[in-house]
Amino acid sequence: MNTIGGYLVVLALFALLALPGLIGHLRERAIDRQLRRAEHPDGAPEPPAGRSRTYAPERRLRHRPRTTAGQAH
């Protein structure tokens, strides 16, 4: 019985440590999808996952640096 309890403790600790990273990864993917949709305001369909885009060249987005509260934009 102690062995099962030990495994459960290890799994619980792993979940506590991995869950914030997984949630952050999923939020980043959602933001990436929103950015891709915003690049095509005419409603062009998003390419299927795992396939490269053939209708537009790959380009990098330029982001503004993040500012902290109280700094000028």
C-alpha positions in Angstrom: 0.0 0.0 0.0 2.9 2.4 0.7 4.1 1.9 -2.9 0.8 3.0 -4.4 0.8 6.0 -2.1 4.3 6.9 -3.1 3.4 6.7 -6.8 0.3 8.9 -6.2 2.5 11.5 -4.4 5.0 11.6 -7.2 2.2 11.9 -9.8 0.5 14.7 -7.8 3.8 16.6 -7.5 4.4 16.2 -11.2 0.9 17.5 -12.0 1.5 20.5 -9.7 4.7 21.3 -11.4 3.7 20.6 -15.0 0.2 22.1 -15.0 1.2 25.8 -15.0 3.6 25.2 -18.0 0.9 23.3 -19.9 -1.7 26.1 -19.3 0.8 28.7 -20.5 1.6 26.7 -23.6 -2.1 26.4 -24.4 -2.6 30.1 -23.9 0.3 30.9 -26.2 -1.2 28.6 -28.9 -4.5 30.4 -28.6 -2.8 33.8 -29.0 -0.8 32.5 -32.0 -4.1 31.4 -33.7 -5.6 34.9 -33.0 -2.6 36.5 -34.6 -2.7 34.3 -37.6 -6.4 35.1 -38.0 -5.7 38.8 -37.6 -3.2 38.7 -40.5 -6.0 37.7 -42.8 -8.8 40.2 -42.2 -10.6 39.1 -45.4 -11.4 35.8 -43.7 -8.9 33.6 -45.5 -9.0 30.2 -44.0 -6.2 29.1 -41.6 -4.1 26.3 -43.0 -4.5 22.9 -41.4 -2.3 22.1 -38.5 1.0 20.4 -39.5 1.0 21.8 -43.1 3.0 24.7 -44.3 1.3 27.6 -45.9 1.5 27.6 -49.7 -0.5 30.7 -50.4 1.7 33.3 -48.6 5.4 33.5 -47.7 6.5 33.0 -44.2 7.2 36.2 -42.3 8.0 37.2 -38.8 5.8 39.4 -36.7 7.3 42.4 -35.1 6.2 42.9 -31.5 6.5 46.0 -29.4 8.6 45.5 -26.3 6.4 45.0 -23.2 6.3 47.9 -20.8 5.8 47.9 -17.1 3.1 49.9 -15.3 3.9 53.6 -15.3 6.2 53.7 -18.3 5.3 55.6 -21.4 4.3 53.6 -24.5 
